[in-house]
Amino acid sequence: MSTAGSMSAPALLRKAELLKDAPLFINRVTVEGVHSPETASSQLHIHDFVEVSIVLSGRGIHRTLEGYAECSAGDTYVIGAGVPHAYFATEDGDCPTVCNLVFDPADIFEGEAADPKHPRYCYGLFREDPLSVYVMLTSRTLEDVERTVVRMEKELSRRHSEWEMAVKSHLITLLILIGRYTSQREKPVSAPRPRERLMAMEVMRRVMERYSDQGLTLESIAASLYISKSYLCRIFRRVAGESFGDYLRRVRLEQACRLLRDTDMTAEQIVYACGLRDIPTFYRTFKERMGMTPNAYRQEERPAEGIMETKN
């Protein structure tokens, strides 16, 4: 969660992986990866859930597609589904410790609070910006927030009777508490308009869901949104800072890396699962981007295991 990796492709974090056993996932991490403007945009992660990330201590950088800002204790970001972001340490070695809370509003809330199109979605936190919210907490409010997080952690750990209802209650309290101390930072004058950002994030969401489909194209997405391909192409490049084709290739490569790390699938199976063209193209592209072959990557990531050859 919210760490800067060494990968050249963005990580895709899925609800099914983090929320298998509980409606809320909480972790605390000290970020050590140093921010570099030249490479940081390729080290962002995307998720299909809402994430509340609270800087507990230290100082670092919070990066989004639109740029980056320094962050320190009390700085809190509420990130919507499909919005790329990540935390980094600073060049002088200062590292932020971040608490992440992951949840799907549809699984926890009811009615208006669960409807992303309603102003009261997540108890109004996304009223001004449907994608992400910046909150600067006072030291006293940060203490209140930390106590609430600790209560949720205890409920998740002990799982006494009605623990899920208790977690829900504490989370609602937390969101309301954060919302009362919202302080939006000014966005750069050149920042993309909300509608453009929403369109770009919708493209990213569809890539997350359909990256295995070889027939996925920007033209097909544009047609489903009832806009021209050229218009959507300009919007996506403006918001994401890269072309749709480059973004899709990076996502597919990240998925291939994940399958190499976590499974014994063959190259042919990985090519099919990731929507790639063919095995020769996969090997050539992988080596160009990662600096090594898929086999070498698998051996490096899983050195202690009996590695299964990826070629058939």
C-alpha positions as CSV (number, residue, x, y, z in Angstrom):
1,M,0.0,0.0,0.0
2,S,1.1,3.5,-0.8
3,T,4.7,2.7,-1.4
4,A,7.0,3.5,-4.2
5,G,8.2,0.4,-5.9
6,S,11.1,-0.2,-8.2
7,M,8.8,-1.4,-11.0
8,S,8.6,0.4,-14.3
9,A,4.9,-0.3,-14.5
10,P,2.1,0.8,-12.1
11,A,0.8,-1.6,-9.5
12,L,-2.9,-2.6,-9.7
13,L,-4.3,-3.3,-6.2
14,R,-7.6,-5.1,-6.2
15,K,-10.4,-5.3,-3.6
16,A,-10.6,-9.0,-4.0
17,E,-7.0,-9.3,-2.7
18,L,-7.2,-7.0,0.3
19,L,-10.8,-7.3,1.4
20,K,-11.3,-11.1,1.3
21,D,-11.9,-11.5,5.0
22,A,-13.2,-8.2,6.3
23,P,-15.0,-5.1,5.0
24,L,-11.9,-2.9,5.9
25,F,-8.2,-3.3,5.5
26,I,-5.7,-1.3,7.6
27,N,-2.0,-1.2,7.4
28,R,0.9,1.1,8.5
29,V,4.0,1.5,6.4
30,T,7.1,3.6,6.5
31,V,7.9,4.6,2.9
32,E,11.6,4.4,1.9
33,G,11.5,4.8,-1.9
34,V,12.9,8.2,-2.8
35,H,10.9,10.5,-5.1
36,S,12.3,11.3,-8.5
37,P,10.2,13.5,-10.8
38,E,11.6,11.6,-13.9
39,T,10.4,8.2,-12.8
40,A,7.8,8.6,-10.0
41,S,4.8,8.7,-12.4
42,S,5.5,5.1,-13.4
43,Q,5.6,4.0,-9.8
44,L,2.0,5.0,-8.9
45,H,-0.6,2.4,-8.0
46,I,-4.2,2.2,-8.9
47,H,-7.0,0.5,-7.0
48,D,-10.7,-0.4,-7.3
49,F,-11.6,0.7,-3.8
50,V,-11.5,3.9,-1.7
51,E,-8.4,4.5,0.3
52,V,-7.9,6.9,3.2
53,S,-4.2,7.4,3.8
54,I,-3.0,9.4,6.8
55,V,0.5,10.6,7.3
56,L,1.3,9.8,10.9
57,S,4.8,11.0,11.2
58,G,7.9,12.0,9.1
59,R,7.9,14.0,5.9
60,G,7.6,12.9,2.3
61,I,6.1,13.4,-1.1
62,H,2.6,12.5,-2.2
63,R,2.4,12.0,-6.0
64,T,-0.6,11.9,-8.3
65,L,-0.8,12.2,-12.1
66,E,-1.2,15.9,-11.8
67,G,2.0,16.5,-9.8
68,Y,3.3,16.1,-6.3
69,A,3.3,17.9,-3.0
70,E,5.2,17.6,0.2
71,C,3.4,15.9,3.1
72,S,3.9,15.6,6.8
73,A,2.1,14.5,9.9
74,G,-1.6,15.2,9.7
75,D,-1.8,15.4,5.9
76,T,-4.6,13.0,4.8
77,Y,-5.7,12.0,1.3
78,V,-9.0,10.3,0.5
79,I,-8.4,8.6,-2.9
80,G,-11.2,7.3,-5.1
81,A,-11.2,4.1,-7.2
82,G,-9.1,4.3,-10.3
83,V,-7.0,7.3,-9.2
84,P,-3.2,6.7,-9.5
85,H,-1.1,7.9,-6.6
86,A,1.8,6.9,-4.3
87,Y,3.9,8.1,-1.4
88,F,7.7,8.7,-1.5
89,A,10.5,9.6,0.9
90,T,12.4,12.8,0.3
91,E,15.9,13.0,-1.1
92,D,17.4,14.0,2.3
93,G,16.3,10.6,3.7
94,D,13.2,11.7,5.6
95,C,10.6,8.9,5.5
96,P,6.9,9.3,6.1
97,T,4.9,6.7,8.0
98,V,1.5,6.3,6.5
99,C,-1.7,4.6,7.8
100,N,-3.9,3.2,5.0
101,L,-7.5,2.3,5.3
102,V,-9.0,0.5,2.4
103,F,-12.7,-0.2,1.9
104,D,-15.5,-0.4,-0.7
105,P,-18.3,2.0,0.3
106,A,-20.9,-0.3,-1.4
107,D,-20.0,-3.1,1.1
108,I,-20.2,-0.9,4.2
109,F,-22.6,2.0,3.7
110,E,-26.2,2.2,2.5
111,G,-28.2,4.6,0.5
112,E,-26.7,7.9,-0.5
113,A,-23.4,7.3,1.3
114,A,-22.8,4.2,-1.0
115,D,-23.8,6.0,-4.2
116,P,-20.7,7.5,-6.0
117,K,-23.0,9.8,-8.0
118,H,-24.6,11.3,-4.9
119,P,-23.1,14.4,-3.0
120,R,-23.3,12.4,0.3
121,Y,-21.1,9.6,-1.1
122,C,-18.7,8.6,1.7
123,Y,-20.5,11.1,3.9
124,G,-19.8,14.0,1.6
125,L,-16.1,13.7,1.4
126,F,-16.1,13.7,-2.4
127,R,-18.6,16.6,-2.7
128,E,-16.1,19.1,-4.1
129,D,-13.9,16.6,-6.0
130,P,-15.2,13.2,-7.1
131,L,-11.7,11.7,-7.4
132,S,-9.6,12.7,-4.5
133,V,-9.7,14.9,-1.4
134,Y,-6.9,16.5,0.6
135,V,-7.4,17.1,4.3
136,M,-5.0,18.8,6.7
137,L,-5.7,17.6,10.2
138,T,-4.7,19.6,13.3
139,S,-2.5,17.8,15.8
140,R,-5.5,17.3,18.1
141,T,-7.7,16.0,15.3
142,L,-4.9,13.6,14.2
143,E,-4.9,12.2,17.7
144,D,-8.6,11.6,17.6
145,V,-8.3,10.0,14.2
146,E,-5.5,7.7,15.4
147,R,-7.6,6.6,18.4
148,T,-10.5,5.8,16.1
149,V,-8.1,3.8,13.8
150,V,-6.8,1.8,16.8
151,R,-10.4,1.0,17.8
152,M,-11.0,-0.4,14.3
153,E,-7.8,-2.4,14.4
154,K,-8.9,-4.0,17.7
155,E,-12.3,-4.9,16.2
156,L,-10.7,-6.4,13.1
157,S,-8.2,-8.4,15.2
158,R,-10.5,-9.7,18.0
159,R,-13.7,-10.2,15.9
160,H,-16.0,-10.3,18.9
161,S,-19.8,-10.3,18.4
162,E,-21.1,-7.6,16.0
163,W,-17.5,-6.6,15.1
164,E,-18.4,-5.7,11.5
165,M,-21.0,-3.3,12.7
166,A,-18.5,-1.8,15.1
167,V,-16.0,-1.3,12.3
168,K,-18.7,0.3,10.2
169,S,-19.6,2.7,13.0
170,H,-16.0,3.7,13.7
171,L,-15.4,4.2,10.0
172,I,-18.4,6.5,9.6
173,T,-17.2,8.5,12.6
174,L,-13.7,8.7,11.1
175,L,-15.0,10.0,7.7
176,I,-17.2,12.6,9.4
177,L,-14.4,13.7,11.6
178,I,-12.1,14.1,8.6
179,G,-14.7,15.9,6.6
180,R,-15.1,18.6,9.3
181,Y,-11.5,19.6,9.0
182,T,-11.2,19.6,5.2
183,S,-8.8,22.1,3.8
184,Q,-8.5,21.9,0.0
185,R,-5.2,22.8,-1.5
186,E,-5.3,25.0,-4.5
187,K,-4.8,23.1,-7.7
188,P,-2.4,24.5,-10.4
189,V,-4.1,26.7,-13.0
190,S,-3.1,24.3,-15.7
191,A,-4.7,21.3,-13.9
192,P,-7.2,19.2,-16.0
193,R,-10.8,20.0,-15.4
194,P,-12.8,17.6,-13.2
195,R,-14.7,16.2,-16.3
196,E,-11.5,15.5,-18.1
197,R,-10.1,13.7,-15.0
198,L,-13.2,11.7,-14.7
199,M,-13.0,10.5,-18.3
200,A,-9.3,9.6,-18.0
201,M,-10.0,7.7,-14.8
202,E,-12.9,5.9,-16.5
203,V,-10.4,4.8,-19.2
204,M,-8.0,3.5,-16.5
205,R,-10.8,1.7,-14.7
206,R,-11.8,-0.1,-17.9
207,V,-8.1,-1.0,-18.5
208,M,-8.0,-2.5,-15.0
209,E,-11.0,-4.6,-15.7
210,R,-10.3,-5.7,-19.3
211,Y,-6.5,-5.7,-19.8
212,S,-6.7,-9.4,-20.7
213,D,-8.9,-8.6,-23.7
214,Q,-6.7,-8.3,-26.8
215,G,-9.6,-6.4,-28.5
216,L,-9.5,-3.5,-25.9
217,T,-8.8,-0.3,-27.8
218,L,-9.2,3.4,-27.1
219,E,-11.6,3.6,-30.0
220,S,-14.0,1.0,-28.4
221,I,-13.9,2.9,-25.1
222,A,-14.5,6.2,-26.8
223,A,-17.5,4.7,-28.6
224,S,-19.0,3.4,-25.4
225,L,-18.6,6.9,-23.9
226,Y,-20.2,8.5,-27.0
227,I,-17.2,10.7,-27.7
228,S,-14.6,10.7,-30.5
229,K,-11.4,8.7,-30.2
230,S,-9.3,11.8,-31.0
231,Y,-10.9,13.8,-28.2
232,L,-10.5,11.0,-25.7
233,C,-6.9,10.5,-26.8
234,R,-6.1,14.2,-26.1
235,I,-7.8,14.1,-22.7
236,F,-6.1,10.9,-21.6
237,R,-2.6,12.2,-22.6
238,R,-3.3,15.5,-20.9
239,V,-4.3,13.9,-17.6
240,A,-2.1,10.8,-17.6
241,G,0.9,12.3,-19.2
242,E,1.3,9.4,-21.7
243,S,-0.6,7.8,-24.6
244,F,-3.3,5.2,-24.1
245,G,-1.2,2.6,-25.9
246,D,1.8,3.2,-23.6
247,Y,-0.5,3.0,-20.5
248,L,-2.1,-0.2,-21.6
249,R,1.3,-1.8,-22.3
250,R,2.6,-0.8,-18.9
251,V,-0.5,-2.2,-17.1
252,R,-0.2,-5.5,-19.0
253,L,3.5,-5.7,-18.2
254,E,2.8,-5.2,-14.5
255,Q,0.3,-8.0,-14.6
256,A,2.8,-10.2,-16.3
257,C,5.3,-9.4,-13.6
258,R,2.7,-10.3,-10.9
259,L,2.0,-13.7,-12.6
260,L,5.7,-14.4,-12.9
261,R,6.2,-13.6,-9.2
262,D,3.1,-15.4,-7.8
263,T,2.4,-18.3,-10.1
264,D,4.0,-21.0,-12.1
265,M,2.1,-20.1,-15.3
266,T,3.9,-20.7,-18.6
267,A,4.8,-17.8,-20.9
268,E,1.9,-18.9,-23.2
269,Q,-0.6,-18.7,-20.3
270,I,0.8,-15.4,-19.2
271,V,0.5,-13.9,-22.7
272,Y,-3.1,-15.0,-22.9
273,A,-4.0,-13.8,-19.4
274,C,-2.5,-10.4,-19.9
275,G,-3.9,-9.7,-23.4
276,L,-0.5,-9.7,-25.0
277,R,0.1,-10.4,-28.7
278,D,2.5,-13.4,-28.7
279,I,5.4,-15.0,-26.9
280,P,8.2,-13.4,-29.0
281,T,6.7,-10.0,-28.5
282,F,6.3,-10.6,-24.8
283,Y,9.9,-11.6,-24.4
284,R,11.2,-8.7,-26.4
285,T,9.0,-6.1,-24.7
286,F,9.7,-7.5,-21.2
287,K,13.5,-7.4,-21.7
288,E,13.3,-3.8,-23.1
289,R,11.3,-2.6,-20.1
290,M,12.7,-4.7,-17.3
291,G,16.3,-5.2,-18.4
292,M,16.0,-9.0,-18.1
293,T,14.1,-11.9,-19.5
294,P,10.9,-13.2,-17.9
295,N,12.8,-16.3,-16.7
296,A,15.5,-14.1,-15.1
297,Y,12.9,-11.9,-13.4
298,R,11.1,-14.9,-12.0
299,Q,14.3,-16.4,-10.6
300,E,15.3,-13.0,-9.1
301,E,11.9,-12.6,-7.5
302,R,11.6,-16.1,-6.2
303,P,15.2,-17.3,-5.7
304,A,14.4,-19.7,-2.9
305,E,11.9,-21.7,-4.8
306,G,12.2,-24.4,-7.4
307,I,11.6,-22.2,-10.4
308,M,9.5,-23.5,-13.2
309,E,10.7,-22.6,-16.7
310,T,8.2,-20.1,-18.3
311,K,8.8,-21.3,-21.9
312,N,6.8,-24.3,-23.1
